Amino acid sequence: MSNVDLSREFADMITTQRGFQASSRLITVSDEILNELVNLKR
């Protein structure tokens, strides 16, 4: 038998995926804000 707890691994994977999605969204929003600031300066 394997020593892997499959349900725990799936839960960890989902948690990691949600963290990655949040980080990606943060980068996207930051990029949009910086673009707005550059456009305001023009």
VENZI-V477475 format. One record per pair of residues at least 6 apart in sequence whose ideal C-beta (glycine too) atoms are under 7 Angstrom apart, sorted by the first residue. I is the first residue (numbers start at 1). GAP is how many residues later the second one is. Records with the same first field share a line. If there is no record, write none. Layout:
BEGIN
I=GAP + GAP
END
This chain:
BEGIN
none
END
